[in-house]
Amino acid sequence: MFLKISYHIGMTSLNKPLKEIISRYFFTYWRTNNYKFPSFLRHNILKNVNAFLECGDPDIGFTSFICLKCKTIHKTPFSCKLRFCSSCGKIYAEKWANNVSDNLIDCHHRHAVFSLPKGWIRIFFFKNRQLLKKLAEASYLALKYSFKKLGIIHFGAIATIHTFSRKIEWNPHIHCLVTFGGMTKNSQWKNINNLPWQVLRRSWQKCALDIIAEYAKINNLPHLKNKISLSYKRYPKGFFVNAESRVGNSKNIAKYLGRYLARPAIAEYRIISFNDKIVKFWFKETDSNRRKHLTLTMDIFLGRILSHIPPKNFKMVRRFGLYSRRSKNKIPRKKKLFKTKPSWSERFFKAFGINPLICRKCSSKLHLLEIFHVKYGTIQYNDYSP
């Protein structure tokens, strides 16, 4: 009896303009422009790009299932599981949201965004990417000082480091999910209605600039100290902080976690068209939320996309205060938002509308046949021959 082979289309045949752009133009771009990126980042960029290009390629690896009824073999290629990948980044975000949501404190939260002004400050953190973790700590210290003004000494914050804007340009900023209340020195919970915004903005400014001042002192760079002094004069009200978004229920918090905690710099569906010279995509304006089209040269587009790949093992999410894993304060948590974690097949079905464990020809249950990887060979095999 002949066996028919079928590939799940979810990984292989859907329109992937970003992958096509990377596969066609990346290596030509990289040969002449890699010097523009910090030396410690170049190896990881190459590693991420190669893994992204191999995502969904059955020649690299796949899981093979067989239908015992119609004798059809179904192969599902491996994914890269990178946040740089549009489809894998979305799945990563969903899994992270499910895990974190179980441990949220039963209180109102605020979504705070800590921004940096355009210019040399953003460029500094591009060249010194390892200091972004201190930028997350700076957002917590600014909140801590502001909460202290309200008599709160313990609160919870989950800070996420973001490096891209809606135009996918380099824009390091911090998205922070913070409890809108906390513990007083008498160990009593206290809710708050508002924050001292001027204090918060100036505290954020000082904490962010202190990172650069410390770097300048260690490396004996007096020109940076002059720039820091000018920044205080240019921004007397502090750096911008937006904390108006209030998330008060489980659905909004889960939506926030899935939306902001981990996602690629640009979604595939936002790319309208491209050729050898330009890439055209759309984004939504911050104020009006209207769609706006933007056209970039291919070199600029690739440079922006690649600049958001983090260093190896760099943690983009940091927990502070009551949300720190070392916190010993016992605070009531929310009930689980998800009774069970979605399985691989459920996530696959949600993303591509295909159940990888059901035969698409006769709707029978599939059985595992083998797991293959080009590096390790066939690592599991079951003989279902007559």
C-alpha positions as CSV (number, residue, x, y, z in Angstrom):
1,M,0.0,0.0,0.0
2,F,1.3,3.4,-1.0
3,L,1.7,6.1,1.6
4,K,0.7,9.7,0.9
5,I,2.6,12.6,2.5
6,S,0.9,15.8,3.5
7,Y,2.4,18.9,5.0
8,H,0.5,21.1,7.4
9,I,0.3,24.5,5.6
10,G,0.4,26.5,8.8
11,M,4.2,26.6,8.8
12,T,5.0,26.4,5.2
13,S,2.7,28.1,2.6
14,L,1.2,31.1,4.3
15,N,2.3,34.5,3.0
16,K,5.5,35.5,4.9
17,P,6.7,38.9,3.5
18,L,9.2,39.5,6.3
19,K,10.8,36.1,5.8
20,E,11.0,36.7,2.1
21,I,12.7,40.1,2.7
22,I,15.2,38.7,5.1
23,S,16.1,35.7,2.8
24,R,16.5,37.9,-0.3
25,Y,18.3,40.9,1.0
26,F,19.8,40.3,4.5
27,F,23.1,38.8,3.6
28,T,23.9,41.4,1.0
29,Y,23.0,44.1,3.5
30,W,25.0,42.4,6.3
31,R,28.3,42.2,4.3
32,T,28.5,46.0,4.0
33,N,26.6,47.2,7.1
34,N,27.4,44.9,10.0
35,Y,29.9,47.4,11.4
36,K,27.0,49.7,12.4
37,F,25.9,47.3,15.1
38,P,27.8,46.8,18.4
39,S,30.3,44.0,18.2
40,F,28.8,42.0,21.0
41,L,25.5,41.9,19.2
42,R,26.6,40.7,15.7
43,H,26.9,37.0,16.4
44,N,23.4,36.9,18.0
45,I,21.9,38.8,15.0
46,L,23.3,36.2,12.6
47,K,22.1,33.3,14.9
48,N,18.6,34.7,15.1
49,V,18.3,35.4,11.4
50,N,19.4,31.9,10.4
51,A,17.0,30.3,12.9
52,F,14.2,32.6,11.6
53,L,14.9,31.5,8.0
54,E,14.8,27.9,9.1
55,C,11.5,28.2,10.9
56,G,8.9,25.9,9.3
57,D,11.5,24.3,7.0
58,P,10.8,20.5,6.9
59,D,14.4,19.9,5.7
60,I,15.6,21.1,9.1
61,G,13.2,19.1,11.2
62,F,9.7,17.9,11.6
63,T,7.3,15.8,13.6
64,S,5.7,13.1,11.6
65,F,2.2,11.6,12.2
66,I,0.4,8.8,10.4
67,C,-3.3,8.1,9.9
68,L,-3.9,4.4,10.3
69,K,-7.1,4.6,8.4
70,C,-6.1,6.2,5.1
71,K,-2.3,5.6,5.6
72,T,-1.5,9.3,5.0
73,I,1.6,10.7,6.7
74,H,1.3,14.3,8.0
75,K,4.5,16.3,8.7
76,T,4.6,19.4,10.9
77,P,7.9,21.3,10.6
78,F,9.6,22.7,13.6
79,S,9.3,26.4,14.6
80,C,12.2,28.6,15.7
81,K,10.5,29.8,18.9
82,L,12.1,33.3,18.6
83,R,10.5,36.6,19.5
84,F,12.2,37.9,16.3
85,C,9.7,35.7,14.4
86,S,6.2,37.1,14.0
87,S,4.3,33.8,14.5
88,C,6.6,32.4,17.2
89,G,6.8,35.7,19.0
90,K,3.0,35.8,19.3
91,I,2.9,32.3,20.7
92,Y,5.7,33.2,23.2
93,A,3.7,36.2,24.4
94,E,0.5,34.1,24.9
95,K,2.4,31.5,26.9
96,W,4.1,34.1,29.0
97,A,0.8,35.8,29.7
98,N,-0.8,32.6,30.9
99,N,2.0,31.9,33.3
100,V,2.2,35.3,34.8
101,S,-1.5,36.0,35.1
102,D,-1.9,33.4,37.9
103,N,0.3,35.4,40.2
104,L,-1.2,38.9,39.9
105,I,-2.3,40.6,43.1
106,D,-6.0,41.1,43.5
107,C,-6.1,44.9,43.0
108,H,-6.3,47.6,40.3
109,H,-3.2,48.0,38.1
110,R,-1.9,50.8,36.0
111,H,0.0,50.6,32.7
112,A,2.8,53.1,32.8
113,V,5.1,53.9,29.9
114,F,8.5,55.5,30.7
115,S,10.0,57.3,27.6
116,L,13.3,58.9,26.7
117,P,13.7,62.0,24.6
118,K,14.9,61.7,21.0
119,G,18.6,62.2,20.3
120,W,21.8,61.2,22.0
121,I,20.2,59.5,25.0
122,R,18.5,56.9,22.8
123,I,21.7,56.4,20.8
124,F,23.7,55.9,24.0
125,F,21.5,52.9,25.0
126,F,21.8,51.5,21.5
127,K,25.5,51.4,21.8
128,N,25.4,50.2,25.4
129,R,22.6,47.6,25.1
130,Q,23.6,45.9,28.3
131,L,22.5,49.0,30.3
132,L,18.9,48.5,29.3
133,K,18.3,46.3,32.3
134,K,19.3,49.3,34.5
135,L,16.8,51.4,32.6
136,A,14.1,48.9,33.8
137,E,15.4,49.3,37.4
138,A,15.3,53.1,37.0
139,S,11.6,53.0,36.2
140,Y,11.0,51.0,39.4
141,L,13.1,53.4,41.5
142,A,11.2,56.4,40.1
143,L,7.9,54.7,41.0
144,K,9.3,53.7,44.4
145,Y,10.1,57.3,45.2
146,S,6.7,58.5,44.1
147,F,4.9,55.8,46.1
148,K,6.9,56.7,49.2
149,K,5.4,60.2,48.9
150,L,2.0,58.5,49.4
151,G,3.1,56.5,52.4
152,I,3.6,53.2,50.5
153,I,6.8,51.3,50.9
154,H,6.0,48.0,49.1
155,F,4.2,47.5,45.8
156,G,4.5,45.3,42.7
157,A,5.8,46.1,39.3
158,I,6.5,44.1,36.1
159,A,8.7,46.1,33.8
160,T,9.1,45.2,30.1
161,I,12.0,46.6,28.0
162,H,10.8,47.8,24.6
163,T,13.2,49.1,22.0
164,F,10.9,49.9,19.0
165,S,8.3,52.4,18.1
166,R,5.3,52.0,15.8
167,K,7.6,53.1,12.9
168,I,10.0,50.3,14.1
169,E,12.8,52.9,14.8
170,W,15.1,52.6,17.8
171,N,13.1,54.0,20.8
172,P,14.1,52.4,24.1
173,H,11.3,52.7,26.7
174,I,9.8,50.8,29.5
175,H,6.3,49.3,29.7
176,C,5.4,48.8,33.4
177,L,2.4,47.0,34.9
178,V,2.2,48.4,38.5
179,T,-0.2,47.8,41.3
180,F,-2.2,50.9,42.1
181,G,-1.7,50.5,45.8
182,G,0.7,48.8,48.2
183,M,1.8,48.1,51.7
184,T,2.4,50.8,54.2
185,K,5.0,50.7,57.0
186,N,2.3,49.2,59.3
187,S,1.9,46.3,56.8
188,Q,-1.6,47.6,55.8
189,W,-2.8,47.6,52.2
190,K,-3.5,51.1,50.9
191,N,-5.2,51.9,47.5
192,I,-4.3,55.1,45.7
193,N,-6.3,57.2,43.3
194,N,-3.5,59.1,41.6
195,L,0.3,59.6,41.5
196,P,2.3,62.8,41.9
197,W,3.1,63.1,38.1
198,Q,5.7,65.9,38.4
199,V,7.6,64.0,41.0
200,L,7.4,60.8,38.9
201,R,8.6,62.4,35.7
202,R,11.6,64.2,37.4
203,S,12.4,61.0,39.3
204,W,12.4,59.0,36.1
205,Q,14.7,61.7,34.5
206,K,17.2,61.6,37.3
207,C,17.3,57.8,37.6
208,A,17.8,57.4,33.8
209,L,20.5,60.1,33.6
210,D,22.2,58.6,36.6
211,I,22.9,55.5,34.6
212,I,24.7,57.5,32.0
213,A,26.5,59.5,34.6
214,E,27.8,56.4,36.3
215,Y,29.0,55.0,32.9
216,A,30.8,58.4,32.2
217,K,32.5,58.3,35.5
218,I,33.8,54.7,35.2
219,N,35.0,55.3,31.6
220,N,36.2,58.9,32.2
221,L,34.0,60.5,29.5
222,P,33.6,64.2,30.5
223,H,31.6,65.1,27.3
224,L,28.7,62.8,28.5
225,K,28.6,64.8,31.8
226,N,28.1,68.0,29.8
227,K,25.3,66.5,27.8
228,I,23.6,65.3,31.1
229,S,23.7,68.9,32.5
230,L,22.2,70.2,29.3
231,S,19.4,67.6,29.4
232,Y,18.3,68.8,32.9
233,K,18.1,72.3,31.5
234,R,16.3,71.3,28.3
235,Y,13.7,69.2,30.1
236,P,13.0,71.0,33.4
237,K,9.7,69.1,33.9
238,G,11.4,65.7,33.6
239,F,11.1,62.9,31.0
240,F,7.7,61.9,29.7
241,V,5.7,59.3,31.7
242,N,2.3,58.1,30.6
243,A,0.4,56.2,33.3
244,E,-3.2,57.0,32.5
245,S,-4.3,53.5,31.3
246,R,-6.0,51.7,34.1
247,V,-6.5,47.9,34.0
248,G,-8.9,46.7,36.6
249,N,-10.1,43.3,35.5
250,S,-8.6,40.0,34.6
251,K,-9.4,40.2,30.9
252,N,-7.7,43.6,30.5
253,I,-4.6,42.4,32.3
254,A,-4.3,39.3,30.3
255,K,-4.8,41.3,27.1
256,Y,-2.1,43.8,28.3
257,L,0.4,41.0,29.0
258,G,-0.2,39.3,25.7
259,R,0.0,42.6,23.8
260,Y,3.1,44.2,25.3
261,L,5.3,41.7,27.1
262,A,6.8,39.9,24.0
263,R,6.2,40.6,20.4
264,P,8.2,41.1,17.2
265,A,9.0,44.6,16.0
266,I,6.6,44.4,13.1
267,A,3.7,42.0,12.3
268,E,3.7,40.3,8.9
269,Y,0.2,41.7,8.0
270,R,1.5,45.3,8.3
271,I,3.9,45.0,5.4
272,I,2.0,46.2,2.3
273,S,4.6,45.7,-0.5
274,F,8.4,45.6,-1.1
275,N,10.9,45.4,-3.9
276,D,14.7,45.6,-4.2
277,K,14.8,49.2,-3.1
278,I,11.9,50.0,-0.7
279,V,9.5,48.5,1.9
280,K,6.1,49.9,2.4
281,F,4.1,49.2,5.6
282,W,1.4,50.8,7.8
283,F,1.2,51.8,11.4
284,K,-1.3,53.5,13.7
285,E,-0.8,57.0,14.9
286,T,-0.5,57.4,18.7
287,D,-3.0,60.1,19.1
288,S,-5.8,59.4,16.5
289,N,-5.2,55.6,16.1
290,R,-5.6,56.1,12.3
291,R,-3.6,54.1,9.9
292,K,-0.7,55.8,8.2
293,H,1.6,54.4,5.5
294,L,5.4,54.6,5.7
295,T,7.9,53.8,3.0
296,L,11.6,53.1,3.9
297,T,14.5,52.1,1.8
298,M,15.5,48.4,2.1
299,D,18.7,49.2,4.0
300,I,16.9,51.4,6.6
301,F,14.1,48.8,7.0
302,L,16.6,46.0,7.6
303,G,18.7,48.1,10.0
304,R,15.7,49.0,12.1
305,I,14.4,45.4,12.2
306,L,17.8,44.0,13.2
307,S,18.5,46.6,15.8
308,H,15.8,45.2,18.0
309,I,17.3,41.7,18.4
310,P,18.5,41.6,22.0
311,P,21.9,40.1,23.2
312,K,22.0,36.4,24.0
313,N,20.2,35.5,27.3
314,F,19.1,39.1,27.9
315,K,16.0,39.3,30.0
316,M,13.5,41.7,28.5
317,V,11.1,41.3,31.5
318,R,12.0,42.2,35.1
319,R,9.9,41.9,38.3
320,F,10.2,44.2,41.3
321,G,8.8,44.6,44.7
322,L,5.8,42.4,45.6
323,Y,6.2,40.7,42.1
324,S,9.8,39.8,42.7
325,R,10.4,36.1,43.1
326,R,12.3,36.8,46.3
327,S,9.4,38.7,47.8
328,K,8.3,37.2,51.1
329,N,5.1,39.3,51.5
330,K,2.0,37.2,51.4
331,I,-0.6,39.1,49.2
332,P,-3.9,37.6,48.0
333,R,-3.5,36.6,44.3
334,K,-6.1,36.5,41.6
335,K,-7.8,33.2,40.7
336,K,-6.3,31.4,37.7
337,L,-7.5,33.0,34.4
338,F,-6.7,29.8,32.6
339,K,-7.7,26.5,34.1
340,T,-5.2,24.6,32.0
341,K,-2.3,25.8,29.8
342,P,-3.1,25.5,26.1
343,S,-1.3,22.6,24.5
344,W,0.8,22.7,21.4
345,S,-2.0,21.4,19.2
346,E,-4.5,24.0,20.7
347,R,-2.0,26.8,20.0
348,F,-1.5,25.5,16.5
349,F,-5.2,25.3,15.8
350,K,-5.7,28.9,17.2
351,A,-2.9,30.3,14.9
352,F,-3.6,28.4,11.7
353,G,-7.1,26.8,12.0
354,I,-5.7,23.3,11.7
355,N,-5.7,20.5,14.3
356,P,-2.3,18.8,13.7
357,L,-3.4,15.7,15.5
358,I,-6.4,15.0,13.2
359,C,-6.2,13.7,9.7
360,R,-7.4,16.4,7.2
361,K,-8.5,13.7,4.8
362,C,-10.6,11.3,6.9
363,S,-10.8,13.2,10.3
364,S,-9.3,10.2,12.1
365,K,-6.9,10.4,15.0
366,L,-3.2,10.6,14.0
367,H,-0.4,8.6,15.7
368,L,3.2,9.7,16.2
369,L,5.5,8.2,13.7
370,E,8.9,9.9,14.1
371,I,10.7,13.0,15.1
372,F,13.4,14.1,12.8
373,H,16.1,16.8,13.1
374,V,18.9,17.4,10.6
375,K,21.4,17.7,13.4
376,Y,20.4,14.7,15.5
377,G,18.7,12.5,12.9
378,T,15.6,10.5,13.7
379,I,15.2,10.5,17.5
380,Q,11.9,8.6,17.8
381,Y,10.2,6.1,15.5
382,N,7.2,3.8,15.8
383,D,6.5,1.1,13.3
384,Y,2.8,1.1,12.2
385,S,3.3,-1.0,9.1
386,P,0.9,-3.9,8.6
